[in-house]
Amino acid sequence: MTVVGLLHPGSMGAAVAAQASLNGAEVLWCPHGRSSATRERAQRYGLTAVDDLAELTERADIILSICPPEYAEDVAVEVSAHPFTGIYVDGNAISPASTARVCAIVARTGATVVDGSLIGSPPSASRSTRLYLSGSADALTPVAALFTGSAVRPHLLPGGIGRASALKLSYSSYQKASRVLAAVSYALARDYGVEDELLDVAQDRTTSYLAETAYIPKVAARSWRWGPEMREVAQALQEAGLPPDLADASAAIMSRWDGLKDSSLGIPQALDHLHDAADGEPS
């Protein structure tokens, strides 16, 4: 039986660990200092309580760290205070640089670190979750095996630590920001009584812009006029007492495409212009 240690069983972590339990793994957790809601969740998913983190690290073959991103490094430091030579999966939404720091912290114990990222809702009987894994090939296989045939779908990425984290944040940068931008857009429309008309316009487009990669060069070519338009959006939002930051940020990003007026670049060239470069040219 594989023994899994779950750190901080929130709604995602507990649900993921429960899928490992379905394949016969024993999942440990440490209730010390945890809330009543967390305790209820752990009981509901059949997790096994241990006395402390020392016992968890001693017994676990694989540790899953799935917690709010701001705590990822602190959790790694807590684990590194105990002997652990198994596999440590950092499944948090943190940057590749943060993941590298976690790797350095946990590696002090002799553990092998796997970079993981979860995309989707918590897994259940009706929903599946993607688990992307990168790092040492020898460590990826046993982690993926925890979830064989379950609602957690492992995807192994080549290229080492940082790849899974980069994928997660690449997706989140669009998915989360676009939801916030939609809320701000509807708030402005509602202030002027045109929210129904805005919804009618939006419903004519059902495809996610993230899937329309061919449109990226067109955005670059039109940014000479779209950038100023976003500045006007920012002004309108500010006048309505709404946050202008997203619109201002969009205009600032579009300014990196200055000089590409009505050009016909390919996708890679358009993306190159978004990077910082010391000489002012795309990297």
N, C-alpha and C positions, 0 to 999 in steps of 0.2 A: 504494500500500500504506500503510495506517495503521500507525504505529509506536507501540507501547504500552510504557511503562516500568512495570515491576512492582516495588514496594518490599517487601522482606521476603517472599519466596515461601513462606509456610507451606502447610499442607495445603489450606486454603480458597483462598488467593490464587493458588497455582499451578494449581489445578483450574479456577478462574474464568478465568485468563489462557489456559489451554489451549483453552477454548471460543472465545475471541477468535481464537486461532491457526487454528481450524477454518474461520473466515471470511476467512482470508488475512492477518490482522494479523501483524506481526512483534513478538514480545514480548521486550523487553530486561530484563536483571536485572544487578545488581552483586554478584559473589561475594565481594568483599573483606570479611573478617571473618565470613563465614557458616559454619555448621557443615557437616560432611561429609554429614549427612542432608539439609540444604537443597540442597547441591550435587547430590546424587543425584536429589532431587525435580525440580530445575530441568532436569537432563539428561533425565529420564524424560518430562517434559512438553514437551521441545523448545524451551526458552527460550534466548535468545541472550545470552551473557555479554558484558559491556562492562568496560572498565578501571576506571571509577569513576563516582560519581554525576554528576560534571560531564558526562561523555559521555552518560549516560542522559538528563539533562535537555536536553542540546543536541539529541539525535536524536528524542526522543519527541514525539508529537503529543498523546497522552493519558497521564497518569500515574495508576496505580491504587495507592492506599495501603490495604492490607489487612493489618493487623498487630494484635497485642494492644492493647486500648484504652489501656492506660497509656502506650504509646509514641506515640500518634497525634500529639500536639503536638510531641514531640521530632523525629519524622520530618518534620513540616511545616517545622520550623526548619531542618533539614538541607537540605531542598529549596530553601528560600527564600534560601539562601546562593549559589544559582546562577541564572543567567538562565533563565527559563522562562515562555513566554507562551501555552502551550497550555491544555489542560483538566486540572485536578487533581481526581480523584474520591476523596473521603474515604469509604471504604467500611467504616469502623470502627464498632464498637458503643460510641459515645460520646454524651453528652447533646447536646441542641440548643445549650446554652451553650458546650460544648467545641467543637462544630462551628463555631460563630461565631468562636471564637478561632483555630481552624485556618484558617478563611476569611480572617481579617484577616492572619495570618502569611503565607500563600501569596500573597495578593493583592499583596503588596509587589513581587513579581516581574513583575506584570502578567498573571498567570494567571487563568483563570476557574475558580472552585471549584464542584464539584457535590457535593451531599450525597447519599451513597449508603448503603444498608443491605442486607445479605444475610440472607435468612431461609431456613433449610433446611440440609441436609447439603451437603458439597462436590459440585458437579455431576459427573456421570459418564454413561456410556452408559445406565445404568438409573435415575438420579436427576436431578431438575431442582432448580434453586435459584432463588428469587425475588430479583431485584435491584430495589429501589425507589430511584428517583432524584428529587431535587427541586433546584431552583435555577433559573438562567437557562434559559429555554426553548430558546434557540439552542444551548446546550451539551448539553442532555439528548439531543437527537436523535442526534448523532454517537456518544455513549456507548452509547445503546441499539442503534445500528446495528452495533456491534461484535459483538453477540450474536444477531443475527437468525437464527432457525431453530436455535439451539443449545440446550443444556440449561440455560442461564442465561436466565431469563424476565424481561425488563425491564418495569417498571411505572412510568410517569411520574406524579408527584404534583404538583398545582398548589400554589401558595402559597409558594414560595421555600425558601431554606436553612432547615434545621431540621425539616422535615416528615418526611423519610426517617428521620432519627435518632430522632425522637419515636416513630415507628411501631415501629422496632426495639426500643427500650427498653420501650415499652408491652407488646410481646409477650414480651420477655425477662423482665420483672418477674414475669409469671405463670409462664412456661414453666420458667425456671430455679429459681425459688423453690419451685414446686410439686414439682419433682423432689427437691429437698433435703428438703422437708417429708415427702414419701413415705418417704424413707430413714429419717428420724428416727422416723416413725410405726411403721415395721416394726421398727426397733431396739427400741422400747418393747414392742411386741407379742411380739417374740422373747424378751425378758427374762422375760416371764410365760407363755411357751409357747403363745401364741394367734395366732401369725403365719398359720397356715393358715386359721383362722376369719376373720381380718382380710381375707385375700385373697378368701375366699368372699363376704364382704360387699361388697368393692370390685368384684368382677366382675359384680354386679348392675347397676352403673352403667357404661356404656361411653361416654357422651357427655362431652366435656370441659366442665368448669365454665365455661371461658372463653367457650364458645358459648352458655351459658345465661344471657343477659343479663337475661331477665325475672325471674331469681331474686335479682338484686341488691337491689331494694327489700325483699324478704322477709328478706334477711340484715340489712338496716338495722333492720327492725321487730323482729327477734328478738335483736338485739345486747345488749339489756338483760340477757338471760340467757346468751347465747353468750359474751359477754366474760368473765364470771366463770368459765364453764366452761373457757375457754382459760387462765385463771389456774391452774385446777386441773391442766390438762394440763401447764403449765410446772412446777408443783410436782412432779408425777409424774415428769417427765423429769429434773428435778434430783435427785430421790431415787434415780433409776436411774443417775446419773452421765452422763446425756445432755444435750446442749445445749438449754436452755429458751428461747433467744433468739427463735426464730420464733414460738413460742406467746405469749410476752410481747408481741412486736411485734403479733401479730394482736389481742390483747386491747386494746392501746393504740389500734389503728386503730378497733376497734369502739366504743371510748369516744367517738369523734367522732359516733356516732349516738345518744348519750345523749339522752333526751327524745323519741325516736321510737317508744317502746314501742307495739307492735301497730298502728302507723300503716299507711296505704295510699298511700304516695307513688308517684310515677312514677320511672322510671330517672333522668332528669336531676336531679330534686330530691334523690334519694338520693346521687347523686354529688357534688352541690354541697356537701353536708354534710361531705365528706372534705377540702375545701380549708381551708387556714389563712385566717383573716380577723381583722383587727385588732380589730373590734368583737365578735368571738365569734360572728358570724352567718355563714352560708355566703356565699361570694363570688358 
